[in-house]
């Protein structure tokens, strides 16, 4: 078998699928880390596969999978987005105070 970009990607997909199957069967490797990682990998994979489907001509199915993956990913990242908004508001408020008193 010749090694190229597609075979490397295929091996990566096979490895990730095998880890998911092992996890579902109860063989857990770093339960919290793996569960947390899969919580982000699955929506990212959905976005990627939706993009590939969209680009290959199947606009409805590819776009639908991509939008669904983005919605799931947005829900997963809501905590991080909240932290970023809070930090941004604090930095903006401090900059307003500095400009007022300067």
ROSELO-780418 format. One line per field, with one value per atom (N, C-alpha, C, O): atom name; residue number from 1; x, y, z; residue in three letters. Coordinates in steps of 0.02 Angstrom, whole numbers. Each point is the difference from the previous one (the first is absolute). Layout:
REM ROSELO-780418
at <- c(CA | ...)
i <- c(NUM | ...)
u <- c(X | ...)
v <- c(Y | ...)
w <- c(Z | ...)
aa <- c(ALA | ...)
***
This chain:
REM ROSELO-780418
at <- c(N | CA | C | O | N | CA | C | O | N | CA | C | O | N | CA | C | O | N | CA | C | O | N | CA | C | O | N | CA | C | O | N | CA | C | O | N | CA | C | O | N | CA | C | O | N | CA | C | O | N | CA | C | O | N | CA | C | O | N | CA | C | O | N | CA | C | O | N | CA | C | O | N | CA | C | O | N | CA | C | O | N | CA | C | O | N | CA | C | O | N | CA | C | O | N | CA | C | O | N | CA | C | O | N | CA | C | O | N | CA | C | O | N | CA | C | O | N | CA | C | O | N | CA | C | O | N | CA | C | O | N | CA | C | O | N | CA | C | O | N | CA | C | O | N | CA | C | O | N | CA | C | O | N | CA | C | O | N | CA | C | O | N | CA | C | O | N | CA | C | O | N | CA | C | O | N | CA | C | O | N | CA | C | O | N | CA | C | O | N | CA | C | O | N | CA | C | O | N | CA | C | O | N | CA | C | O | N | CA | C | O | N | CA | C | O | N | CA | C | O | N | CA | C | O | N | CA | C | O | N | CA | C | O | N | CA | C | O | N | CA | C | O | N | CA | C | O | N | CA | C | O | N | CA | C | O | N | CA | C | O | N | CA | C | O | N | CA | C | O | N | CA | C | O | N | CA | C | O | N | CA | C | O | N | CA | C | O | N | CA | C | O | N | CA | C | O | N | CA | C | O | N | CA | C | O | N | CA | C | O | N | CA | C | O | N | CA | C | O | N | CA | C | O | N | CA | C | O | N | CA | C | O | N | CA | C | O | N | CA | C | O | N | CA | C | O | N | CA | C | O | N | CA | C | O | N | CA | C | O | N | CA | C | O | N | CA | C | O | N | CA | C | O | N | CA | C | O | N | CA | C | O | N | CA | C | O | N | CA | C | O | N | CA | C | O | N | CA | C | O | N | CA | C | O | N | CA | C | O | N | CA | C | O | N | CA | C | O | N | CA | C | O | N | CA | C | O | N | CA | C | O | N | CA | C | O | N | CA | C | O | N | CA | C | O | N | CA | C | O | N | CA | C | O | N | CA | C | O)
i <- c(1 | 1 | 1 | 1 | 2 | 2 | 2 | 2 | 3 | 3 | 3 | 3 | 4 | 4 | 4 | 4 | 5 | 5 | 5 | 5 | 6 | 6 | 6 | 6 | 7 | 7 | 7 | 7 | 8 | 8 | 8 | 8 | 9 | 9 | 9 | 9 | 10 | 10 | 10 | 10 | 11 | 11 | 11 | 11 | 12 | 12 | 12 | 12 | 13 | 13 | 13 | 13 | 14 | 14 | 14 | 14 | 15 | 15 | 15 | 15 | 16 | 16 | 16 | 16 | 17 | 17 | 17 | 17 | 18 | 18 | 18 | 18 | 19 | 19 | 19 | 19 | 20 | 20 | 20 | 20 | 21 | 21 | 21 | 21 | 22 | 22 | 22 | 22 | 23 | 23 | 23 | 23 | 24 | 24 | 24 | 24 | 25 | 25 | 25 | 25 | 26 | 26 | 26 | 26 | 27 | 27 | 27 | 27 | 28 | 28 | 28 | 28 | 29 | 29 | 29 | 29 | 30 | 30 | 30 | 30 | 31 | 31 | 31 | 31 | 32 | 32 | 32 | 32 | 33 | 33 | 33 | 33 | 34 | 34 | 34 | 34 | 35 | 35 | 35 | 35 | 36 | 36 | 36 | 36 | 37 | 37 | 37 | 37 | 38 | 38 | 38 | 38 | 39 | 39 | 39 | 39 | 40 | 40 | 40 | 40 | 41 | 41 | 41 | 41 | 42 | 42 | 42 | 42 | 43 | 43 | 43 | 43 | 44 | 44 | 44 | 44 | 45 | 45 | 45 | 45 | 46 | 46 | 46 | 46 | 47 | 47 | 47 | 47 | 48 | 48 | 48 | 48 | 49 | 49 | 49 | 49 | 50 | 50 | 50 | 50 | 51 | 51 | 51 | 51 | 52 | 52 | 52 | 52 | 53 | 53 | 53 | 53 | 54 | 54 | 54 | 54 | 55 | 55 | 55 | 55 | 56 | 56 | 56 | 56 | 57 | 57 | 57 | 57 | 58 | 58 | 58 | 58 | 59 | 59 | 59 | 59 | 60 | 60 | 60 | 60 | 61 | 61 | 61 | 61 | 62 | 62 | 62 | 62 | 63 | 63 | 63 | 63 | 64 | 64 | 64 | 64 | 65 | 65 | 65 | 65 | 66 | 66 | 66 | 66 | 67 | 67 | 67 | 67 | 68 | 68 | 68 | 68 | 69 | 69 | 69 | 69 | 70 | 70 | 70 | 70 | 71 | 71 | 71 | 71 | 72 | 72 | 72 | 72 | 73 | 73 | 73 | 73 | 74 | 74 | 74 | 74 | 75 | 75 | 75 | 75 | 76 | 76 | 76 | 76 | 77 | 77 | 77 | 77 | 78 | 78 | 78 | 78 | 79 | 79 | 79 | 79 | 80 | 80 | 80 | 80 | 81 | 81 | 81 | 81 | 82 | 82 | 82 | 82 | 83 | 83 | 83 | 83 | 84 | 84 | 84 | 84 | 85 | 85 | 85 | 85 | 86 | 86 | 86 | 86 | 87 | 87 | 87 | 87 | 88 | 88 | 88 | 88 | 89 | 89 | 89 | 89 | 90 | 90 | 90 | 90 | 91 | 91 | 91 | 91 | 92 | 92 | 92 | 92 | 93 | 93 | 93 | 93 | 94 | 94 | 94 | 94 | 95 | 95 | 95 | 95 | 96 | 96 | 96 | 96 | 97 | 97 | 97 | 97 | 98 | 98 | 98 | 98 | 99 | 99 | 99 | 99 | 100 | 100 | 100 | 100 | 101 | 101 | 101 | 101 | 102 | 102 | 102 | 102)
u <- c(42 | -42 | 45 | 46 | -60 | 38 | -26 | -60 | 105 | -20 | -6 | 48 | -106 | -10 | -47 | -17 | -5 | -42 | -66 | -25 | -4 | -66 | 6 | -45 | 98 | 6 | 15 | -22 | 59 | 12 | -64 | -12 | -30 | -64 | -45 | -37 | 39 | -40 | 21 | -42 | 107 | 25 | -20 | -15 | 15 | -22 | -74 | -19 | -22 | -71 | -12 | -42 | 79 | -6 | 20 | -34 | 88 | 22 | -51 | -14 | -14 | -50 | -63 | -30 | 10 | -58 | 11 | -45 | 106 | 16 | -1 | -23 | 47 | -3 | -72 | -16 | -27 | -70 | -32 | -37 | 51 | -28 | 25 | -39 | 104 | 26 | -32 | -14 | 3 | -33 | -72 | -21 | -14 | -69 | -3 | -49 | 100 | 2 | 23 | -3 | 26 | 19 | 75 | 21 | 19 | 72 | 17 | 6 | 2 | 7 | 73 | 30 | -3 | 68 | -4 | -13 | 23 | -4 | -70 | -11 | -36 | -72 | -18 | -34 | 56 | -21 | 30 | -33 | 96 | 33 | -29 | -14 | 4 | -24 | -72 | -16 | -26 | -69 | -3 | -40 | 82 | 2 | 26 | -27 | 78 | 28 | -50 | -8 | -27 | -50 | -58 | -31 | 16 | -53 | 14 | -46 | 110 | 19 | 17 | -13 | 40 | 20 | -59 | 3 | -56 | -58 | -31 | -12 | -2 | -27 | 49 | -21 | 86 | 49 | 1 | 6 | -11 | -3 | -63 | 1 | -56 | -62 | 7 | -23 | 55 | 11 | 44 | -14 | 67 | 46 | -34 | 7 | -44 | -35 | -55 | -11 | -23 | -50 | 31 | -29 | 87 | 35 | 20 | -7 | 33 | 19 | -61 | 3 | -59 | -61 | -25 | -24 | 29 | -22 | 42 | -27 | 92 | 45 | -6 | 15 | -36 | -4 | -66 | -12 | -31 | -61 | -64 | -54 | 57 | -60 | -12 | 15 | -42 | -4 | -49 | 13 | -69 | -50 | 25 | -2 | 25 | 23 | 64 | 5 | 42 | 63 | -10 | 29 | -71 | -15 | -36 | 13 | -60 | -37 | 45 | -5 | 49 | 46 | 48 | 17 | 6 | 46 | -34 | 30 | -91 | -36 | -14 | 6 | -26 | -13 | 64 | -2 | 58 | 64 | 19 | 27 | -39 | 16 | -43 | 24 | -88 | -45 | 23 | 1 | 16 | 23 | 66 | 9 | 36 | 65 | -10 | 35 | -82 | -14 | -27 | 18 | -60 | -25 | 56 | 0 | 47 | 56 | 46 | 30 | -24 | 47 | -34 | 31 | -93 | -37 | 36 | 2 | 26 | 36 | 61 | 12 | 26 | 58 | -20 | 32 | -85 | -24 | -22 | 12 | -45 | -20 | 60 | -1 | 54 | 61 | 30 | 22 | -19 | 29 | -40 | 29 | -95 | -42 | 11 | 6 | -2 | 11 | 67 | 4 | 48 | 67 | 0 | 29 | -62 | -4 | -36 | 21 | -76 | -36 | 42 | 0 | 38 | 43 | 55 | 12 | 20 | 54 | -27 | 32 | -91 | -30 | -19 | 11 | -39 | -17 | 61 | -2 | 55 | 62 | 28 | 24 | -26 | 26 | -43 | 26 | -92 | -42 | 17 | 1 | 12 | 18 | 68 | 9 | 38 | 66 | -5 | 32 | -73 | -7 | -38 | 13 | -59 | -39 | 44 | -6 | 49 | 41 | 68 | 38 | -21 | 67 | 3 | 53)
v <- c(-59 | 59 | 62 | 5 | 40 | 62 | 51 | 8 | 27 | 50 | 67 | 24 | 6 | 68 | 36 | -27 | 86 | 39 | -33 | 3 | -36 | -32 | -61 | -12 | -27 | -59 | 20 | -34 | 88 | 25 | 24 | -13 | 48 | 22 | -59 | 0 | -50 | -60 | -36 | -23 | 18 | -32 | 40 | -29 | 95 | 42 | -12 | -6 | 2 | -13 | -69 | -8 | -41 | -68 | -1 | -31 | 65 | 3 | 34 | -24 | 81 | 34 | -42 | -3 | -30 | -44 | -58 | -19 | -8 | -54 | 23 | -36 | 96 | 28 | 10 | -12 | 35 | 9 | -67 | -5 | -46 | -67 | -27 | -27 | 34 | -23 | 37 | -30 | 94 | 39 | -24 | -6 | -7 | -24 | -70 | -17 | -23 | -67 | 0 | -51 | 108 | 5 | 3 | 7 | -13 | 6 | 75 | 29 | 1 | 72 | 18 | -24 | 66 | 25 | 74 | 41 | -24 | 70 | 26 | 45 | -71 | 11 | 73 | 18 | 25 | 70 | 34 | 38 | -51 | 31 | -24 | 40 | -106 | -29 | 23 | 18 | -18 | 23 | 73 | 19 | 20 | 72 | 11 | 41 | -79 | 6 | -21 | 34 | -90 | -23 | 49 | 6 | 29 | 49 | 57 | 31 | -18 | 50 | -29 | 32 | -92 | -30 | -17 | 9 | -34 | -20 | 59 | -4 | 61 | 57 | 28 | 22 | -22 | 24 | -45 | 24 | -90 | -47 | 11 | -5 | 20 | 13 | 62 | 1 | 51 | 60 | -16 | 21 | -58 | -19 | -43 | 13 | -64 | -43 | 39 | -12 | 56 | 42 | 45 | 10 | 17 | 43 | -40 | 23 | -84 | -42 | -17 | 2 | -18 | -15 | 61 | -6 | 64 | 62 | 15 | 19 | -29 | 14 | -50 | 15 | -77 | -52 | 3 | -41 | 88 | 9 | -16 | 19 | -52 | -16 | 55 | -8 | 65 | 60 | -7 | 27 | -60 | -5 | -44 | 20 | -80 | -45 | 26 | -1 | 23 | 26 | 62 | 7 | 38 | 61 | -15 | 31 | -78 | -19 | -30 | 17 | -63 | -30 | 52 | -1 | 46 | 52 | 47 | 17 | 4 | 44 | -34 | 30 | -94 | -37 | -7 | 8 | -22 | -3 | 66 | 2 | 53 | 67 | 16 | 30 | -48 | 13 | -40 | 26 | -90 | -41 | 28 | 3 | 16 | 28 | 66 | 13 | 28 | 62 | -13 | 35 | -86 | -19 | -25 | 15 | -53 | -26 | 56 | -3 | 55 | 53 | 59 | 53 | -61 | 55 | 26 | 60 | -105 | 21 | 43 | 51 | -73 | 38 | 68 | 50 | -50 | 63 | 48 | 60 | -87 | 41 | 31 | 60 | -100 | 27 | 55 | 52 | -63 | 50 | 65 | 55 | -60 | 60 | 37 | 61 | -98 | 31 | 36 | 56 | -89 | 32 | 61 | 51 | -56 | 57 | 59 | 57 | -70 | 54 | 34 | 61 | -102 | 28 | 43 | 56 | -81 | 38 | 64 | 53 | -56 | 60 | 50 | 60 | -83 | 45 | 34 | 60 | -98 | 29 | 52 | 53 | -67 | 48 | 63 | 55 | -61 | 59 | 42 | 62 | -95 | 37 | 35 | 57 | -90 | 31 | 61 | 51 | -55 | 57 | 58 | 58 | -73 | 52 | 39 | 61 | -96 | 32 | 22 | 32 | -46 | 17 | 72 | 23)
w <- c(0 | 0 | 0 | 40 | -84 | -5 | 50 | 8 | 24 | 49 | -35 | -31 | 36 | -25 | 48 | 53 | -70 | 44 | 15 | 56 | -107 | 10 | 45 | 41 | -48 | 42 | 72 | 47 | -36 | 67 | 33 | 59 | -97 | 25 | 15 | 50 | -93 | 11 | 64 | 38 | -27 | 61 | 62 | 52 | -57 | 56 | 15 | 58 | -110 | 10 | 30 | 44 | -68 | 28 | 73 | 41 | -24 | 70 | 45 | 55 | -78 | 39 | 8 | 53 | -106 | 4 | 47 | 38 | -39 | 47 | 72 | 44 | -31 | 68 | 22 | 58 | -103 | 18 | 16 | 49 | -89 | 13 | 67 | 39 | -26 | 64 | 58 | 52 | -61 | 53 | 12 | 57 | -111 | 7 | 31 | 33 | -43 | 29 | 73 | 33 | -9 | 70 | 13 | 58 | -109 | 8 | -3 | -54 | 112 | 3 | 13 | 48 | -90 | 8 | 18 | -43 | 106 | 20 | -10 | -41 | 78 | -11 | -9 | -48 | 92 | -4 | -61 | -35 | 23 | -57 | -66 | -45 | 40 | -63 | -14 | -57 | 108 | -9 | -20 | -42 | 74 | -16 | -71 | -37 | 18 | -67 | -54 | -50 | 62 | -49 | -5 | -53 | 108 | -2 | -49 | -26 | 13 | -49 | -68 | -51 | 50 | -64 | -45 | -61 | 91 | -40 | -36 | -60 | 94 | -38 | -51 | -54 | 70 | -48 | -61 | -57 | 68 | -56 | -41 | -62 | 95 | -36 | -45 | -57 | 83 | -39 | -60 | -56 | 67 | -54 | -53 | -60 | 82 | -49 | -36 | -60 | 95 | -33 | -53 | -53 | 69 | -48 | -62 | -57 | 68 | -56 | -43 | -61 | 94 | -37 | -38 | -56 | 87 | -32 | -62 | -52 | 59 | -57 | -56 | -58 | 75 | -52 | -38 | -44 | 60 | -39 | 37 | -24 | 80 | 38 | 51 | 59 | -83 | 40 | 58 | 54 | -63 | 54 | 57 | 58 | -74 | 52 | 33 | 61 | -102 | 27 | 43 | 53 | -78 | 38 | 65 | 51 | -54 | 61 | 53 | 58 | -79 | 48 | 28 | 59 | -102 | 22 | 50 | 51 | -65 | 46 | 66 | 53 | -55 | 61 | 42 | 61 | -93 | 35 | 31 | 55 | -91 | 27 | 60 | 48 | -50 | 57 | 61 | 55 | -65 | 55 | 28 | 61 | -106 | 22 | 38 | 48 | -71 | 35 | 70 | 47 | -40 | 66 | 45 | 60 | -87 | 39 | 22 | 53 | -94 | 14 | 35 | 7 | 16 | 31 | 62 | 12 | 29 | 59 | -17 | 32 | -82 | -21 | -29 | 13 | -52 | -29 | 56 | -4 | 56 | 57 | 35 | 17 | -6 | 31 | -43 | 26 | -92 | -44 | 0 | -2 | 4 | 3 | 65 | 1 | 56 | 65 | 2 | 24 | -48 | -1 | -45 | 17 | -74 | -46 | 31 | -9 | 46 | 33 | 54 | 7 | 31 | 52 | -31 | 24 | -76 | -32 | -31 | 6 | -37 | -30 | 54 | -9 | 65 | 55 | 30 | 15 | -6 | 27 | -48 | 21 | -86 | -49 | -1 | -10 | 21 | 4 | 61 | -4 | 60 | 61 | -9 | 23 | -54 | -10 | -45 | 13 | -66 | -45 | 33 | -16 | 62 | 33 | 49 | 5 | 31 | 52 | -26 | 38 | -98 | -25 | -23 | -22)
aa <- c(UNK | UNK | UNK | UNK | UNK | UNK | UNK | UNK | UNK | UNK | UNK | UNK | UNK | UNK | UNK | UNK | UNK | UNK | UNK | UNK | UNK | UNK | UNK | UNK | UNK | UNK | UNK | UNK | UNK | UNK | UNK | UNK | UNK | UNK | UNK | UNK | UNK | UNK | UNK | UNK | UNK | UNK | UNK | UNK | UNK | UNK | UNK | UNK | UNK | UNK | UNK | UNK | UNK | UNK | UNK | UNK | UNK | UNK | UNK | UNK | UNK | UNK | UNK | UNK | UNK | UNK | UNK | UNK | UNK | UNK | UNK | UNK | UNK | UNK | UNK | UNK | UNK | UNK | UNK | UNK | UNK | UNK | UNK | UNK | UNK | UNK | UNK | UNK | UNK | UNK | UNK | UNK | UNK | UNK | UNK | UNK | UNK | UNK | UNK | UNK | UNK | UNK | UNK | UNK | UNK | UNK | UNK | UNK | UNK | UNK | UNK | UNK | UNK | UNK | UNK | UNK | UNK | UNK | UNK | UNK | UNK | UNK | UNK | UNK | UNK | UNK | UNK | UNK | UNK | UNK | UNK | UNK | UNK | UNK | UNK | UNK | UNK | UNK | UNK | UNK | UNK | UNK | UNK | UNK | UNK | UNK | UNK | UNK | UNK | UNK | UNK | UNK | UNK | UNK | UNK | UNK | UNK | UNK | UNK | UNK | UNK | UNK | UNK | UNK | UNK | UNK | UNK | UNK | UNK | UNK | UNK | UNK | UNK | UNK | UNK | UNK | UNK | UNK | UNK | UNK | UNK | UNK | UNK | UNK | UNK | UNK | UNK | UNK | UNK | UNK | UNK | UNK | UNK | UNK | UNK | UNK | UNK | UNK | UNK | UNK | UNK | UNK | UNK | UNK | UNK | UNK | UNK | UNK | UNK | UNK | UNK | UNK | UNK | UNK | UNK | UNK | UNK | UNK | UNK | UNK | UNK | UNK | UNK | UNK | UNK | UNK | UNK | UNK | UNK | UNK | UNK | UNK | UNK | UNK | UNK | UNK | UNK | UNK | UNK | UNK | UNK | UNK | UNK | UNK | UNK | UNK | UNK | UNK | UNK | UNK | UNK | UNK | UNK | UNK | UNK | UNK | UNK | UNK | UNK | UNK | UNK | UNK | UNK | UNK | UNK | UNK | UNK | UNK | UNK | UNK | UNK | UNK | UNK | UNK | UNK | UNK | UNK | UNK | UNK | UNK | UNK | UNK | UNK | UNK | UNK | UNK | UNK | UNK | UNK | UNK | UNK | UNK | UNK | UNK | UNK | UNK | UNK | UNK | UNK | UNK | UNK | UNK | UNK | UNK | UNK | UNK | UNK | UNK | UNK | UNK | UNK | UNK | UNK | UNK | UNK | UNK | UNK | UNK | UNK | UNK | UNK | UNK | UNK | UNK | UNK | UNK | UNK | UNK | UNK | UNK | UNK | UNK | UNK | UNK | UNK | UNK | UNK | UNK | UNK | UNK | UNK | UNK | UNK | UNK | UNK | UNK | UNK | UNK | UNK | UNK | UNK | UNK | UNK | UNK | UNK | UNK | UNK | UNK | UNK | UNK | UNK | UNK | UNK | UNK | UNK | UNK | UNK | UNK | UNK | UNK | UNK | UNK | UNK | UNK | UNK | UNK | UNK | UNK | UNK | UNK | UNK | UNK | UNK | UNK | UNK | UNK | UNK | UNK | UNK | UNK | UNK | UNK | UNK | UNK | UNK | UNK | UNK | UNK | UNK | UNK | UNK | UNK | UNK | UNK | UNK | UNK | UNK | UNK)
***
